[in-house]
Amino acid sequence: MESSPTPQPASAELAATVASLLPRARTELAELVAFKSVADEAQFPRSECEAAANWVAEALRAEGFTDVAVLDTPDGTQSVYGLLPGPAGAPTVLLYAHYDVQPPLDEAAWISPPFELTERDGRWFGRGAADCKGGLIMHLTALRALKAHGGVPVNVKVIVEGSEEQGTGGLERYAEAHPELLAADAVVIGDAGNFRLGLPTVTATLRGMTLVQVQVDTLEGNLHSGMFGGAAPDALGALIRILDSLRAEDGSTTVNGLDSEGSWEGLQYPEDDFRADAKVLDGVGLIGSGTVADRIWARPAVTVLGIDCPPVVGATPSVHASARALVSLRVPPGIDAAEATRLLRAHLESAAPWGARVATKQVGQGQPFRADTSSPAYASMAAALSTAYDGQEMQIAGVGGSIPLCNTLAGLYPEAEILLIGLSEPEAQIHAVNESVSPRELERLSLAEALFLLDYAGKRG
């Protein structure tokens, strides 16, 4: 005689359980935020990332995950893997987050310490609170809620990356070398966010990216600007001209040979809303042409991330012999990141004035991504988000940022359905000072993920 299926919890019961788990979520997020897990040893010791990885591994073991492993990836960082077996014949869902974070930037500009989770104005502040330590806590909360109501109805794999913010590709290369490890029927990437706080959103596209370092040399050594200035070629001045050539007069990105006329047909981003979200100063115009959605989701965008040159304080009256910059180029779906890298390097090298010597080096790269929003998993997610957000319809948006692992997974598992949700709505200010997460958003998305897993198990079981 066949056993009766486990009764499914009512959404109200599941919601109450998720709400009861929030204090634990806050405590654990505070523990995670305390790790200064910037995957750059020039800024923070490697031990901070190692400690964060070990915390994640112990958290998975405590939840009953098997095969928990701290993986040494080819870029010298660590990612954490675990498997939570589900019922026989159930589909497998891979849940992704990353524990590494952006550096805090100007710590003095933080209202509260960046690595100390602080509650203020109804939000929890701290580096990584939304991007993406909060994403891991979202996954754990969803699974705990399901376990309190009969168990998790799918096989769950969790992978928590240790170098996503650096773009060094360690996990991608590890996955390619071990293709069976992350195989799944569906993948939930917990590293995106709602278009607006309280508006349920899945992300359909991601821009890829490339990072290129450019070095300019003009002299054997620095020279006195009074004796030689006016004739001696200034490397810093040459670098400034090269970087300026990457933008048109209106600020649009102009890399020779790169298509910059893409358009976005979905959810639009009103300019006034964008100005408010980006905190653009009064009187300062936006750059580029087309709609805001065109500019940030469908077109390439260049950003100068840093320049090596003397600071103002302590500067000497010198003509500089060398200068260096790090340039980021975001690449929309439809453009190959490797080709974009080639075009960017060629542009930088050809734009040098005065015969200055220019050398470029690629230091990071990731392909753009486009999801199939017509798949069964998206129907399950739409239903789950609508329930968690009081009947609101799921929106589909793009994101200008990059998650290179998405394309790796799509290539390895072409039948897998990949969904992107997360906590990085505009008020979260990820990558900036005073990053924060909305506990209400964490609660609703944890509920949505639990409901999604229930619905998806029914569709695929």
N, C-alpha and C positions, 0 to 999 in steps of 0.2 A: 504494500500500500504506500503510495507516495505521501510524503509529509506535506503539510499545508505550508504555503509561503508565509514568511514572517510578516505580520501586519505592519503596514507603513505608518509611521507617526504622522499625525496631523501637523500641518505647517505651523499652527499656533503653538503646539507642544514643542516642536523643534526650535521655534523662535524663542520660547521661554528658556529652553536649555542653553541656547547660545548666549542669551542675555546674562544668565547666571555664571557663564564662563568668562565674562569680560574682566573681572578682577584678576583672575589668573593670567589672562592674556596681557594685562598691563604689567603685572609683576615680571613675567617672562620677557616682555619687550624691553623693560628697563634693564634686565640682565644682559640682553643682547646688545642694546645700544651702548652699554658701558664698554664694550670691546672697541678699541680704536682700529677697526679692521679695514684700514685703507691698504690695498694690495700694492703698495709702493714703499719699498724698504728705505728709500731716500727720505721719506716723510715720517713713517712709523715703523717700529720693529716688526719683523715677521711673526714674532711670538703673539702679537695681538690677533692676527688672522688665524694662527694655529689654535689659539684658545677659543675663538669664536667657532671654528670648525668642530672642535671637540665638544663644545656646548651643544651644537646642533646634533651631533652623533648621539650624545647621551639623551637628548630629548626624544629622538626617534626610538632609541632602545626602550625608553620608559613607556612609549606608546605601543610596544609590542612589535615593532618593526624587526625583521630578520635581515640577515646579510648586510647589516649596517657596516659601511666602510668609509674611511676618509681616504679619498683617492688623490694620489700625487699626479697632477696633470702636467703635460709637457712644458707649460710656461713657468713651472716652478711653484705654482700655487696649489691649493687643495680644495676639492669639492667633496660634498658629503652625499652618499647614496643610501637608501634603505628601501625594503620591500615589506608591505603589509599584505599578507595573503587574504583573499576574499573567498566567497563561496565558489564551489566547483563550477566551472563553465562561465563564470562572470567575466565581463570585459576588464581590461587593464587600463587604468588612467594614470598618467604621469603628471605629478604636480611639481612645478618649478618655482624656485625663488633664488635669490643670491644674498649672501651674508656680508660680502664686501661692500664698502661704501665710498662715496666721494670724500675727499679731504674736507675739513670744516671751513676752509678758506680763512677769512679774517675772524678769529675766535673772539676778538674784542667786540665785533658787531653782533654777536649772539646775545640775546636778552638773557638767556640762561645757558649754562655750560652745554656744549654740543654733544658730549658723550654722557649726559645725565638726563634721563627722561624726566621732563618737567611738565606738569599740567597747568595750563593757563588758557583762559578764555574758551573753555570747552574743548581744547585740543591737547594732544600730547606732543611735546617738542623734543627733538633730538635727532642727531644725524643717523639716517637709516630708518627712522620711525615709519616712513612711508615707502622708501626706496632702499632696500626691499626687505629689511628685517621684518617689517610689519606684514609683508606677503607670506613669510614663513609662518608667523603667528596666525594669520588667516587660515592657512591650510590646517594647522594643528587644531584650531578651534572647531572648524567644520568636522574634522574626523572625530573629535571628542564628542561633539553633539550627536553624531550618528551612532557612536558606540554606546551612548546612554539610552538609545532607543532601538536596541536590537542588533547593532553591528553595522560595519561598513559594507555596502552591498557590492563592491567591486574590488578587484585587486588594485592596490595602490603602490605605485613607485614614487619616491620623492627624490629629487636631485636639487641640491642647494649649492650654487656656484660660488667660487671664491675669487673670481677676477673679472666679473662682468663689467665693472666700471672702467677697467683698464683697457678692455678691448684686445687683450693679448691672445685670445683664442684657445686657451688651454683645454677647456672643457669640450669645445668643438672637436679638437684633434683627438682627445681621449675617446669621445663617442664614436668617431670614425674608426678608431682602432679596435673598439669593443662594441660593435653595432648591436649586439643582442642586449646589452645592458639596459638601454632606455626605450626599448621597443614597447609600444603601447597602442591601444585603439584610439585613445584621445589624450590630448595634452592640454593642461591648463597652466598657462604662463601667468603667474601672479605678480607681474612686474609692469603692468600698465595702469590704467586708472580711468575713472569716470570723466566724461567731458566737462561736467559741472558737478559740484558737490550735490549729492542727492539725486543725480540723474543717471540711471543705470546704463552703462555703456560697455560694449565690447570694441576692441581695437581690431580693425580689418587690415590695416597696412602699417608697416614700419619702414622708415627710411634706413638704408644701409649707411655705412660710413667708411671713411678712410682717414688715416692720420699720416701726415707727411711732415718730416723735419726738413727745413731748408737752411743751408749754411752759405753765407756770403763772405768772400775774402777778397780784399783789394790791396793790402799792404803787408809788408813783412812784420810790421809792428805799429802800435799807435804813434801818432805824431802830434807835436805841439800845434794847436789850431791857429795860433798867431803867426807862426813861422811858415806853416805849410797849407793852412786852410784857404780854400779858394781854387786850388789846383790839384791838391791830393785827393784822390777818390775816397769818399767816406763810405765804408761798408754798411754802416747803419742807415745812412741816407739811401743807399742802393736797395737795401732790404725794404725800407718803407715804400719805395716806388714799386718794387715787385709785388708787395702785398696789396698796394692800392690798385694794381692792375686786375685784381680778382673781382672787382666790383664796378658796375656801370655807375653813371651819375646818380641814378635813383636808388642805388644800393643793391640792385639785383646782382646775383652771382654770375660772373662771366669768366668761365674757364673755356679756353679755345677748344672748339669741337664738341662741347658738352651741351646736350639739349636742356634748355631752361624754360620751356614753354608748356609744361604739363598743367593739367587742370583737374580739379577735384569736383566730383558730381554729387557727393553725398551730403551729410550734415555740414552746415556752414558755420563759420565762426565770425559773428558780428565784430566789426572793427572796434567799436567802443568797448565790447567785452574783452577783446584781446588787449587793448590798451590798459584796461583796469587789471587784468590778470598779470600782465607783464610789468605793471607799475612803470609805464612810460611817463617820463616827466612832462609836465604841461609845456606845450609849445614845441616839443620834439616830435618829428614825424616818423611814421613807420617807413621801413625800407622795402624796396621791391615793387612789383606791379602784379595785377591780378587780384583775386580775392585773397583774404588772409588764409583760407584753407588751401588755395593753390600754393601759396608761398611756403607754408610750413608742412604740408603733407604730400604735395605732388611735384615739387621742384627741388633741385639741388640747392644747398645753402652752405656757404663757406664761412668759417669763423677762425680768426686768429686766436689761438688758445694761450699763447705765451711768447714773449720775446726775451732773449738773453741780451741784455745791454746794461750799462751802468745805471743804477738808480739815481734819482735827482740828488739825494743827500749823499755827499761825498764825490760827486762827479767832478772830473778834471777837465780843463780846456784842451781836449784831444780830438783829433780826427781818428775815427776808429778803424782798425785794420780788419776786424771780423765782427759778424753779427749772426744771430741764429733765431729762428722762429719755429713754432709748432703750429701747423695748419690742419684744421678739421674740415672735411667736406662730407655733408650729409647727402645721401644718394637715394632718390625716390624709386619705388618699384618701376620696373621697365628699363632700368639702367644697370648694367653690370658694374659692380664695385671695382673689379680689377681693371676694367677699361677706364673707369672714372679716375682711378689712381694713376694710370698711365698718362691720361690727359692732363691731370693736375701737375704731375711732375714735369711734363713737357712744357706746360705753360710757365711754371715757375722758372725753369731753366732758360726759357727763351725770352723772358721779360727783363732780364738783367740789363741795367744801363751801364754805359762806359766800359763795356767789356769785363765787368766784374765776374769773378769766378763763382759759380753757383753749383752746389752739390745738394742733391735731395736724397732722402731715405724714407722708405715706408716703415712706419712703426706700429701700424694697426690697420685692420680692415674687416668689414663685415658686410654681407650681402643684404639688400632690402628684402622685404617679405610682404606677401599678400595672402590672406586667408580665404578659404572657401566658406562664405557665410551661409550657403544653402545646405550645408551638411546636417545630418540628424543631431549632432552634438549641439549645434547652434540653436536648433528648435528646443532642445532641453534647457539650454542656458537662457533662452528668451523667457520660457515659462518660469524658471527659477528666479530670475531677476525681477520679473513682474510681480511675483508673490512677495519677494523680499522688500520690494520698493512700493508696496501698497497699490499695485495695479498699474504702475507706469510702464509704458512700452520700452523695450530695450532699444537703445540707439546704437548705430554703427558709425564709428569715427576712425580717423587716422591718427597716427602719432609721429611726430617728427624725429623722435629718438630711434635708437637702434638696439636690437637684441639679436646679435649674430647667431645665437644658438637656434633660433627659429628656423632659419634656412637649412642649417645642418640637419635638424630633426625632419624637416619636410623632405630633404633629399634622401635620408636614411630610411624613412618610413612614409612613403608616398600615400599610403592609405590612411594614415593617422589624421584625425581631425584636431586642429590646433586652435585653441581659443585663448584670448588675452584679456584678462581682467586685472584689477588691482586697486591700490590705495592712493595713487599719485594724481589726484585731481588738482586743479590749479592752486587752491589755497594751501596745498602741501608744500609748495616752494622747494621741490626736490632740486638738488645740486646747488642750492643757494644757502645763505645763512638763514637760521631760524626755520629749518625744515620741521614739519609737523605732520601728524596724522589725526584724522577725525575718528574718535572711538565709535561714533554712530555709523560711520562708513565701514569700519572694521566689523562691526556687529552685523550689518546688513549683508556685506559681501561674504562673511563666513556662513551666514544662513543660506545665501544664494548658492554657494558652492556645495553645501550639504544637500540642498534640494536638487541641484544639478546631478550630483552623483546618484541620488535615488532615482530620478527620472531617466537618466542615461542607462542605468542598470536595467530598468524595465524595458527600454527600447532595444538594448543589445543583448540582454540575457537570454 
